[in-house]
Amino acid sequence: MPQNPKFFSKDFIAVMCPIVDLINHSFRPNCKLEGEYVNVDAESFVVVRATEDIEKNEELMINYGDYPNYDFLMKFGFLNKNNPFNELKIELNYDEYLNFTEQQFDLKKKIMRTVETLNLEEIALFSNKINDDILKMLRIYFLTNDDIMKNTEIASYLWKDFKKVISKDNERKICEFMIETLMKLEDVYKIEKKKFVKFEALGIKGEEDLKLATLEGKKIDYDLKTMLQFCLEEEELIQNNLNFFHKKLNGLL
């Protein structure tokens, strides 16, 4: 089920089909793949079926899956620019915020347990939107005794109710935590890029030169260009999320 890559049926199989494997990927394909089995001949077929009228000399395209770019890179060896499904899994470190764990611990545990897919220590960042689960999860984590005293109805909230702001202090703590987390992550990517390529050897003096050289493909071989492009896109994703939390924090000051 390429359009739902995270869900598999018990009958799922993966095959490499000659000729068909030459068809390129598109998020707006003009063809789809179907499997057919002929009982009489006991033969199986992979059928490429048009989903719209196709003009002469027009390229056939199928959807490889609604994957983020790290999956495309690992599974197929290429990236999709402006991938609407791009995401980045990040780890969250609460070591400096453990005092919040103890406050209203039983209430927080009760709410968190109602969400089966929730992972408090790992969350996904999206490229073109803010993950609402981050806000809901951190609003719960940073709940204080004072929040409950001032708004006793919070004690009866469900997971979905935390889409709304709890308090200015709660929202400020979320922004500070995420800004700190994202800035550390951004620094990691800057270090990783320097492992891929020696800036001086390519005549690259800074980030803007690297971005220009990568996008234009100058002086950089294909594999290295792909990895650098991946880093640049992930950095842009991080920066978009950073901008959101900076703007949100400034609005609270």
Backbone as a ProteinNet text record, in pm:
[ID]
protein_1_A
[PRIMARY]
MPQNPKFFSKDFIAVMCPIVDLINHSFRPNCKLEGEYVNVDAESFVVVRATEDIEKNEELMINYGDYPNYDFLMKFGFLNKNNPFNELKIELNYDEYLNFTEQQFDLKKKIMRTVETLNLEEIALFSNKINDDILKMLRIYFLTNDDIMKNTEIASYLWKDFKKVISKDNERKICEFMIETLMKLEDVYKIEKKKFVKFEALGIKGEEDLKLATLEGKKIDYDLKTMLQFCLEEEELIQNNLNFFHKKLNGLL
[TERTIARY]
85.4	0	88.9	142.6	241.3	189.9	58.4	6.6	-8.4	-1.5	-6.2	110.8	233.9	352.3	369.3	300.9	318.9	222.7	135.4	36.6	52.6	61.6	82.6	-20.9	-69.4	-158.8	-73.4	-133.2	-58.7	-18.9	-83.7	-53.1	48.6	106.4	197.6	324	364.7	494	559.1	690.5	763.3	832.2	821.1	884.5	954	1058.5	1122.6	1080.8	1004.7	948.9	1022.1	1085.1	1155.1	1062.6	1120.6	1050.4	973.4	887.4	808.9	901.2	1014.8	1104.9	1174.3	1155.8	1213.1	1122.1	998.8	904.5	941.2	949.6	990.9	877.1	917.8	823.7	764.3	638.9	575.5	468	452.3	342.2	208.7	217.6	97.3	111.3	104	130.1	15.3	48.1	-57.4	-86.2	-18.9	-40.5	-42.5	-92.5	-85	-53.5	0.3	33.4	-75.5	-110.3	-207.8	-154.7	-185.5	-148.3	-268.3	-244.6	-352.8	-307	-398.9	-369	-472.5	-425.1	-513.1	-520.1	-635.3	-650.5	-625	-675.4	-666.5	-521.3	-440.7	-299.4	-207.4	-264.6	-184.8	-66.3	-93.1	13.1	-23.9	79.6	59.5	115.6	52.5	95.8	99.4	192	191	139.5	32.1	-31.7	-7.4	41.1	51.8	-73.8	-155.2	-284	-287.6	-323.8	-333.7	-447.5	-425.3	-529.6	-587.8	-531.4	-580.3	-533.9	-583.5	-538.6	-391.1	-313.7	-170	-136.1	-71.2	-36.4	82.9	95.3	211	339.1	441	571.5	567.2	452.1	443.2	499.9	578	640.8	538.5	551.3	468.6	526.6	439.5	483.8	395.9	458.4	384.1	428.1	351.5	387.5	459.2	586.8	662.8	614.4	545.4	497.5	504.2	417.9	417.1	517.4	645.4	752.9	819.2	881.2	971.7	1101.6	1183.2	1301.6	1406.6	1417.2	1518.8	1483.1	1352.4	1312.1	1341.2	1312.6	1343.7	1493.7	1574.3	1719.4	1768.3	1717.9	1763.2	1705.6	1578.4	1513.9	1546.4	1553.7	1562.8	1683.9	1753.3	1875.3	1855.5	1737.5	1717.2	1630.9	1626.3	1546.5	1434.8	1329.4	1221.7	1224.4	1248	1243.2	1098.6	1081.9	947.9	856.2	910.9	833.9	731.8	600.6	498.2	489.7	553.8	548.5	679.6	767.4	896.4	880.2	956	953.2	1089.1	1113.4	1239.3	1208.3	1246.9	1226.6	1337.4	1299	1398.5	1376.9	1485.8	1479	1467.9	1385.9	1365.7	1432.9	1511	1585.2	1528.5	1476.4	1411.1	1498.8	1627.7	1714.5	1712.8	1705.7	1708.7	1569.3	1467.9	1330.2	1259	1337.8	1279.6	1187.1	1201.9	1112.2	966.2	945.9	809.5	749.6	835.8	787.1	707.6	755.7	694.5	560.4	543.2	420	303.2	198.9	78.1	112.9	205.4	256.4	145.5	59.1	-47.3	-144.7	-177.5	-268.3	-205.1	-79.9	-10.4	-1	31.6	42.7	-91.4	-199.2	-333	-368.4	-338.4	-370.1	-284.1	-154.3	-62	-97.1	-146.5	-178.2	-294.3	-372	-486.9	-444.5	-317.4	-266.6	-166.8	-207.6	-126.1	3.5	-1.7	114.7	210	180.6	261	393.3	501.4	633.8	687.2	697.2	736.9	879.7	962.9	1104.6	1140.4	1045.2	1072.4	948.3	969.1	856.6	899.5	804	835.9	814.7	912.2	897	853.6	763.7	717.9	775.7	786	849.4	755.3	625.7	533.9	424.8	437.1	340.3	399	337.1	379.5	302.2	374.1	311.5	231.6	100.4	14.4	41.4	87.2	113.9	226.6	320.8	428.3	369.6	282.6	222.6	137.8	54.6	-31.9	51.5	151.3	234.3	309.8	367.9	446.1	356.7	237.4	143.5	111	101.4	76.7	201.8	317.3	440.4	472.8	452.7	488.3	374.3	269.6	164.8	223.5	183	230.8	114.2	149.1	46.7	-32.4	38.9	-25.2	-128.5	-97.5	-193.2	-322.8	-309.6	-427.3	-506.4	-434.2	-501.3	-584.4	-532.2	-601.8	-709.9	-693.3	-789.7	-819.5	-904.1	-929.8	-991.7	-1055.1	-1117.6	-1014.8	-887.8	-781.9	-775.7	-808.5	-800.3	-892.5	-993.4	-1085.3	-1060.4	-955.5	-924.7	-884.5	-915.4	-865.2	-752.3	-681.2	-569.9	-608.5	-724.7	-767.6	-789.2	-816.2	-844	-719.2	-603.2	-479.4	-434.9	-525.2	-498.2	-501	-565.7	-574.7	-468.9	-435.6	-333.4	-380.4	-290.4	-321.3	-294.7	-175.9	-137.6	-18.8	7.4	122	252.8	263	386.6	409.4	303.4	311.9	357.3	299.4	332.4	475	516.5	652.7	755.3	728.1	820.7	833.4	721.7	723.5	816	799.7	879.9	1028.1	1061.7	1202	1263.2	1186.2	1234	1259	1164.8	1179	1289.1	1302.3	1409	1545.9	1561	1686.6	1715.4	1613.2	1628.7	1665.9	1596.2	1617.6	1750.8	1795	1924.9	2039.6	2026.8	2128.5	2130.9	2013.4	2002.2	2060.9	2036.3	2089.9	2242	2299.8	2446.5	2502.1	2429.1	2472.4	2481.9	2384.9	2385	2501.9	2534.4	2647.5	2778.3	2791.5	2911.2	2914.9	2799.7	2793.3	2832.1	2791.1	2824.2	2974.4	3044.5	3189.7	3259.5	3191.2	3246.9	3237.6	3134	3113	3213.5	3250.9	3330.2	3420.6	3542.2	3633.4	3604.6	3552	3508.9	3622.9	3743.3	3855.2	3893.5	3888.3	3929.2	3837.5	3713.2	3618	3603.9	3681.8	3671	3543.9	3490	3366.1	3401.1	3357.2	3394.6	3289.4	3164.9	3060.5	2935.4	2829.1	2703.9	2640.8	2642.9	2578.4	2651.1	2785.9	2863.9	2834.9	2822.6	2794.2	2657.8	2559.2	2424.1	2422	2491.2	2495.8	2566.9	2680	2756.4	2676.2	2601.9	2522.3	2408.7	2337.2	2221.5	2261.4	2373.9	2419.7	2498.9	2535.3	2608.8	2754.5	2807.7	2945.4	3044.8	3146.2	3261	3226	3101.8	3060.7	3004.1	3054	3002.5	2859.8	2793.5	2649.6	2614.9	2684.9	2651.5	2669.9	2780.1	2807.8	2705.7	2672.8	2572.5	2438	2402.6	2275.9	2274.4	2383.5	2389.7	2387.2	2458.8	2458.5	2320.7	2255.6	2121	2025.5	2043.7	1962.1	1981.2	2107.2	2136.4	2072.7	2084.3	2028.5	1876.8	1811.4	1665.5	1621.6	1696.5	1662.1	1686.5	1792.1	1818.3	1706.6	1657.8	1547.5	1422	1398.2	1285.2	1299.9	1420.8	1447.1	1427.6	1478.4	1468.8	1323.9	1241.3	1099.2	1032	1065.1	1008.8	1065.4	1193.8	1255.7	1187.1	1164.3	1097.8	960	887.6	754.3	761.9	853.1	860.3	919.5	1011.6	1061.1	947.3	871.6	759.9	656.1	628.5	530.6	579.4	708.5	765.1	762.5	796.6	794.1	653.7	554.5	415	371.3	446	410.5	481.1	584.3	664	595
-119.5	0	124.4	162.5	271.4	405.2	431.3	558.4	557.3	439	426.4	339.5	391.7	307.4	255.9	317.2	274	161.7	124	21.4	-94.8	-214.7	-332	-439	-508.5	-621.3	-747.2	-852.2	-977.1	-1041.6	-1000.6	-1057.3	-973.8	-874.4	-782.2	-854.4	-829.7	-876.4	-763.1	-764	-664.8	-736.5	-681.6	-742.7	-636.2	-676.8	-592.7	-646.7	-569	-616.5	-552.3	-631.7	-575.7	-487.1	-386.9	-286.3	-189.9	-245.2	-160.3	-82.1	-142.4	-74	46.7	65.6	183.1	306.2	285.8	398.4	487	615.7	709.7	745.7	809.2	845.4	984.8	1000.1	1131.7	1126	1238.2	1246	1271.9	1305.7	1322.7	1232.8	1101.8	1006.6	998.8	947.1	924.6	775.8	691.8	547.2	490.8	370	298.1	151.9	83.9	-57.3	-142.8	-249.7	-344.5	-485.9	-574.5	-715.1	-795.3	-888.6	-974.6	-1120.2	-1207.6	-1351.1	-1424.3	-1504.1	-1579.5	-1723.9	-1762.4	-1896.5	-2007.8	-1988.7	-2094	-2128.8	-2025.5	-2047	-2045.7	-2015.1	-2007	-1912.6	-1797.5	-1699.4	-1565.7	-1494.7	-1362.7	-1255.9	-1140.4	-1030	-900.7	-813.2	-675.6	-589.9	-517	-436.9	-288.8	-218.4	-72.4	-15.5	50.2	98.2	251.3	311.9	458.5	507.7	618.1	678.5	803.4	840.2	955.8	941.5	1025.2	1021.3	1059.6	984	1007.2	1042.2	1157.3	1203.9	1126.6	1127.8	1067.2	1133.4	1052.3	1096	1147.9	1141.3	1181.1	1069	1103.9	1003.9	937.4	804.4	730.9	750.7	778.7	803.3	724.5	670.3	605.3	665.4	642.3	691.1	580.3	603	503.4	494.7	597.8	600.1	740.2	768.3	900.5	902	888.4	876.5	1011.3	1026.2	1140	1117.3	1221	1211.3	1113.2	1093	997.5	855.7	825.3	694.7	684.3	791.3	789.7	769.3	835.6	826.2	684.2	624.9	491.6	381.5	395.4	290.5	299.1	423.3	440.7	522.5	589.6	660.4	797.3	858.6	994.2	1072.6	1204	1293.5	1356.3	1396.3	1471.3	1615.1	1709.3	1849.1	1887.3	1971.1	2016.7	1898.9	1800.4	1681.4	1718.6	1711.1	1750	1653	1535.5	1434.7	1426.1	1523.8	1518	1539.8	1464.3	1478.9	1438.8	1476	1444.1	1402.2	1278.6	1230.9	1287.5	1347.9	1403.4	1346.1	1337.1	1291.6	1412.8	1399.8	1507.5	1470.6	1563.2	1539.4	1630.4	1568.5	1643.9	1655.9	1622.7	1617.2	1745.6	1860	1987.7	2033.5	1949.5	1988.5	1882.2	1802.7	1691.9	1737.3	1863.1	1912.4	1916	1923.8	1923.7	1782.5	1681.9	1544.3	1511.3	1560.9	1527.1	1596	1713.8	1789.1	1725.9	1692.3	1632.6	1506.1	1428.3	1311.2	1211.8	1178.8	1080.5	1128.1	1258.3	1313.5	1306.8	1345.3	1343.4	1201.2	1107.2	967.2	915.5	952	907.5	959.7	1086.5	1145.5	1083.1	1069.6	1015.7	872	796.5	655.7	638	742	732.2	742.8	774.3	789	676.9	576.8	457.7	485.3	574.9	597.7	703.7	758.4	869.1	820	887.5	859.8	990.4	998.8	1123.1	1164.4	1068	1096.4	1111.8	1085.5	1101.5	1156.6	1255.1	1319.9	1358.1	1372.2	1405.8	1554.3	1616.1	1752.2	1742.3	1828.1	1829.4	1950.4	1939.1	2045.8	2162.4	2134.3	2239.9	2272.8	2218.3	2248.9	2211.7	2260.5	2226.5	2103.7	2009.7	1888.5	1923.1	1916.7	1949.7	1862	1739.1	1648.5	1699.7	1775.4	1834	1930.2	2017.4	2117.7	2051.3	1955.6	1888.7	1813.3	1740.1	1660.6	1747.4	1857.9	1943.8	2028.3	2060.8	2130.2	2042.8	1913.1	1819.3	1805.8	1787	1767	1886.4	2007.1	2127.5	2180.4	2101.1	2138	2150.6	2253	2273.3	2267	2257.2	2261.3	2391.6	2499.8	2631	2633.4	2567.5	2559.2	2492.8	2385.7	2312.4	2392.9	2463.9	2545.1	2655.7	2715.4	2826.7	2779.4	2656.8	2602.2	2457.6	2435.7	2300.3	2209.8	2268.3	2185.4	2108	2151.2	2080.5	1934.1	1907.9	1771.1	1674.7	1725.9	1639.7	1645.5	1713.9	1724.5	1588.5	1568.7	1456.1	1504.8	1411.9	1446.1	1553	1538.5	1631.8	1772.8	1786.7	1918.3	2005.6	1944.1	2020.2	2088.4	2097.3	2178.3	2326	2359.9	2500.5	2533.2	2660.7	2709.5	2690.9	2644.1	2623.8	2750.9	2806.8	2931.7	2991.8	3117.7	3183.9	3121.5	3091.7	3030.5	2893.5	2815.6	2683.2	2693.2	2785.5	2804.3	2857.4	2943.9	2999.2	2888.7	2799.2	2689.7	2595.5	2571.3	2487.9	2549.7	2679.2	2748.6	2745.5	2772.3	2772.3	2633.2	2531.8	2393.7	2355.2	2387.4	2350.1	2430.7	2556.9	2638.8	2583.1	2549.4	2491	2358.2	2273.4	2142.9	2157.8	2246.9	2262.9	2328.5	2419.7	2483.9	2384.3	2293.6	2189.1	2096.8	2064.3	1977.3	2044.8	2173.3	2249.4	2247.9	2258.6	2254.3	2119.3	2011.7	1877.2	1867.6	1922.7	1917	1996.8	2107.4	2187.4	2109.7	2036.5	1954.6	1839.3	1774.6	1660.7	1700.5	1819.9	1864.3	1874.8	1916.7	1931.6	1796.1	1689.9	1555.4	1508.4	1552.7	1509.8	1573.9	1695.8	1769.9	1871.1	1885.6	1988.3	2118.1	2213.8	2340	2405.3	2407.3	2480.1	2419.6	2286	2218.5	2253.8	2288.3	2323.1	2473.5	2548.7	2693.5	2746.6	2671.8	2711.5	2776.2	2899.3	2974.9	2972.7	2947.1	2951.3	2880.1	2893	2823.4	2860.9	2988.8	3031.9	2977.4	2975.9	2918.8	2770.2	2700.3	2557.3	2531.6	2611.2	2594.7	2616.5	2720.5	2751.6	2640.8	2593.7	2488.4	2359.8	2329.5	2206.8	2212.6	2323.2	2334.9	2338.6	2397.9	2405.3	2281.4	2200.3	2077.3	2099.7	2215	2246.2	2177	2116.4	2061.9	1946.8	1901.6	1799.4	1679.6	1557.7	1439.7	1409.7	1319.6	1299.5	1253	1149.9	1095.4	1199.7	1273.9	1376.8	1489.8	1525.7	1629.7	1590	1461.5	1412.8	1423	1381.7	1386.9	1531.2	1619.3	1760.1	1822	1785.7	1835.7	1788.7	1663.8	1609.2	1691.7	1721.4	1801.8	1940.1	2001.5	2135.2	2135.3	2032.1	2024.8	2000.4	1915.2	1889.9	2014.8	2088.4	2213.6	2315.2	2319.8	2411.3	2372.8	2242	2192.7	2236.8	2219.6	2260.7	2411.2	2488.6	2634.2	2681.2	2616.3	2652.5	2634.5	2524.4	2499.4	2596.4	2629.3	2728	2863.4	2903.6	3032.6	3036.8	2925	2918.1	2940.6	2871.2	2881.4	3014.7	3071.8	3206.7	3309	3300.6	3394.6	3378.6	3255.6	3227.5	3282.1	3263.2	3312.8	3465	3529.6	3676.1	3730.3	3657.6	3700	3686.5	3607.1	3588	3686	3752.4	3844.9	3979.7
0	0	0	-115	-116.8	-64.4	-78.1	-28.5	124	184.2	330.1	376.1	363.6	383.8	526.3	623.7	762	800.1	706.8	736	637.9	691.4	606.8	640.6	538.7	563.4	580.4	632.6	654.3	521.9	412.3	281.1	203.4	268.8	200.4	153.9	30.5	-18.9	-98.6	-105.2	-185	-300.3	-420.5	-537.1	-620.7	-690.4	-790.6	-926.4	-1001.5	-1127.7	-1245.5	-1332	-1449.5	-1532.4	-1594.2	-1674.1	-1583	-1497.6	-1406.9	-1313.3	-1274.7	-1180.5	-1245.2	-1377.4	-1445.1	-1435	-1393	-1384.5	-1266.7	-1289.8	-1185.8	-1090.6	-980.5	-873.6	-894.3	-852.6	-843.8	-735.6	-661.3	-565.7	-637.6	-767.1	-849.6	-971.9	-952	-1060.4	-1160.7	-1279.6	-1379.4	-1397.2	-1316.1	-1319.7	-1178.1	-1165.5	-1038.5	-1065.9	-966.5	-981.3	-918.5	-986.7	-934	-953.5	-860.8	-874.2	-920.6	-1010.3	-1058.5	-1057.1	-1023	-1020.1	-1105.3	-1201.9	-1291.8	-1242	-1189.7	-1132.1	-1233.4	-1356	-1458.1	-1488.7	-1508.7	-1543.3	-1422.4	-1305.8	-1182.3	-1199.8	-1263.9	-1287.7	-1223.7	-1178	-1118.4	-1210.3	-1210.3	-1295.4	-1215.7	-1252.6	-1204.3	-1319	-1295.5	-1399.5	-1372.2	-1474.1	-1466.3	-1530.1	-1450.1	-1500.3	-1497.8	-1609.1	-1615.6	-1526.6	-1458.4	-1375.5	-1441.4	-1556.3	-1631.7	-1775.7	-1865.9	-2005.3	-2012.1	-2089.7	-2101.4	-2245.9	-2263.9	-2398.5	-2453.9	-2584.3	-2649.3	-2598.8	-2568.9	-2518.4	-2373.8	-2311	-2170.1	-2082.4	-1982.2	-1896.3	-1805.1	-1789.4	-1693.9	-1553.8	-1457.9	-1320.2	-1223.5	-1119.6	-1011.7	-878	-774.4	-641.4	-565.7	-531.4	-455.9	-311	-264.2	-126.3	-69.1	26.4	89.9	204.7	168.1	265.3	293.7	411.2	433.8	357.2	343.5	258.5	308.7	440.8	487.2	442.2	429.6	377.4	227.8	152.3	8.7	-13.2	68.8	53.6	83.2	190.5	230.4	141.1	100.6	21.4	-127.4	-180.1	-325.2	-371.8	-279.6	-316.1	-378	-359.6	-410.4	-313.1	-334.5	-250.5	-332.5	-264.5	-329.3	-278.5	-367.9	-327.3	-297.2	-196.4	-155.2	-124.3	-55.4	-17.3	90.3	59.7	158.2	276.2	262.2	368.9	446.4	421.9	489.2	638.5	715.3	860.5	917.1	1039.6	1106.2	1248.9	1284.5	1421.1	1509	1620.2	1712.2	1852.4	1928.1	2066.4	2158.3	2260.7	2356.9	2488.8	2541.6	2665.5	2775.5	2881.9	2989.5	3114.5	3100.8	3218.9	3301.9	3234.3	3306.5	3349.4	3322.3	3353.2	3437.4	3511.7	3586.4	3698.9	3742.9	3848.9	3801.8	3669.8	3616.8	3615.1	3613.7	3610.8	3736.5	3849.6	3978.8	4001.1	3944.1	3967.9	3891.4	3963.4	3904.2	3824	3877.4	3804.1	3768.7	3863.2	3838.7	3731	3734.5	3634.1	3495.2	3487.4	3358.1	3302.9	3391.9	3349	3298.1	3366.3	3325.7	3186	3160	3029.2	2919.6	2946.3	2845.9	2808.1	2902.6	2877	2780	2759.7	2667.9	2521.8	2497.9	2360.4	2332.5	2256.2	2235.5	2160.4	2062.4	1975.9	2030.3	2147.2	2199.1	2255.9	2219.5	2274.3	2330.2	2461	2526.8	2492.9	2454.6	2432.3	2285	2195.3	2052	1983.5	1898.3	1830.4	1688.8	1598.8	1459.7	1433.6	1366.1	1315	1169.5	1127.5	988.8	916.7	783.2	705.7	678.2	662.5	618.1	719.5	840.6	945.9	1081.5	1186.7	1321.3	1368	1424.9	1476.7	1603.2	1594.2	1708.1	1829.2	1804.9	1917.1	2006.3	1947.1	2028.3	2129.5	2082.8	2172.4	2279.5	2239.8	2337.4	2441.8	2394.1	2483.1	2583.6	2535.5	2624.3	2715.1	2671.5	2760.5	2881.6	2856.4	2966.2	3053.6	2989.8	3066.6	3156.3	3105.4	3181.2	3268.9	3286.3	3381.4	3521.6	3593.7	3730.5	3829	3956.6	4061.2	4053.2	4018.8	4009.3	3896.6	3783.7	3671.4	3716.6	3793.4	3840.3	3942.5	4028.9	4131.7	4068	3961.9	3896.5	3799.4	3747	3650.4	3686.7	3785	3834.7	3728.5	3627	3522.6	3440.8	3446	3372.5	3415.3	3541.7	3594.3	3519.9	3451.9	3377.1	3226.5	3184.4	3042.2	2985.7	2858	2781.6	2691.3	2627.4	2537.7	2436.7	2374.5	2270	2322.9	2452.4	2510.1	2523	2509.5	2525.3	2395.8	2298.2	2179.1	2214.7	2327.6	2367.1	2472.8	2479.8	2573.4	2716.8	2803.1	2945.5	3024.8	3005.8	3072.5	2999.1	3021.9	2957.4	3002.5	3132.4	3183.8	3122.2	3108.8	3048.8	2903.6	2830.2	2688.3	2672	2762.7	2757.2	2778.9	2872.1	2900.7	2780.9	2712.2	2591.3	2486.3	2463.1	2361.6	2397.3	2522.4	2565	2550	2587.1	2575.9	2430.2	2341.4	2201	2131.9	2164.5	2105	2145	2270.3	2318.5	2248.3	2235.1	2170	2022.8	1953.2	1808.8	1777.3	1861.6	1838.9	1855.9	1952	1969.5	1848.1	1797.6	1680.7	1557.5	1542.5	1429.6	1431.5	1549	1561.8	1518.4	1547.9	1507.7	1356.6	1285.1	1139.1	1080.2	1142.9	1095	1107.9	1217.2	1238.8	1138.8	1115.5	1023.2	881.7	839.5	702.7	683.5	787.8	777.3	769.2	814.8	800.5	655.9	586	447.8	352.5	379.4	281.3	350.8	296.1	346.8	272.4	344.7	284.5	205.6	266.3	205.1	70.2	60.1	-63.6	-180.1	-150.1	-256.2	-273.6	-199.9	-209.1	-146.3	-51	16	149.5	168.2	287.2	397.5	361.7	463.7	419.2	499.9	475.1	341.3	306	181.5	59.9	66.3	-43.5	-59.2	53	49.4	-11.9	28.7	-24	-174.5	-220.1	-362.9	-439.8	-386.6	-453.6	-460.6	-354.7	-349.9	-449.7	-451.2	-538.5	-684.5	-714.1	-852.2	-893.9	-795.1	-824.8	-860.5	-829.5	-867.3	-773.5	-830.4	-758.3	-664.6	-664	-567.8	-642.6	-611.3	-681.2	-635.2	-707.6	-689.1	-547.5	-497.5	-365.2	-256.3	-265.4	-165.8	-176.7	-299.8	-322.6	-261.5	-277.7	-222.5	-70.5	-6.9	139.5	190.8	121.2	161.1	141.5	31.2	5.8	115.6	157.4	266.3	393.4	425.8	545.3	535.2	417.8	398.9	415.4	362.7	373.7	518.1	589.3	729.5	813.9	779.8	850.6	827.7	704.6	673.9	752.9	764.1	843.4	989.3	1042.7	1181.6	1196.2	1098.6	1105.1	1099.6	1018.1	1012.1	1147.7	1215.6	1348.1	1451.2	1438.1	1528	1515.4	1392.3	1368.1	1434.1	1425.7	1486.3	1637	1704.5	1850.3	1895.4	1815.6	1847.2	1838.6	1730.8	1710.8	1822.1	1857.8	1962.6	2097.2	2123.9	2249.8	2255.9	2145.7	2142	2165.6	2120.6	2142.2	2286.1	2364.2	2505.6	2597	2545.2	2628	2643.4
[MASK]
+++++++++++++++++++++++++++++++++++++++++++++++++++++++++++++++++++++++++++++++++++++++++++++++++++++++++++++++++++++++++++++++++++++++++++++++++++++++++++++++++++++++++++++++++++++++++++++++++++++++++++++++++++++++++++++++++++++++++++++++++++++++++++++

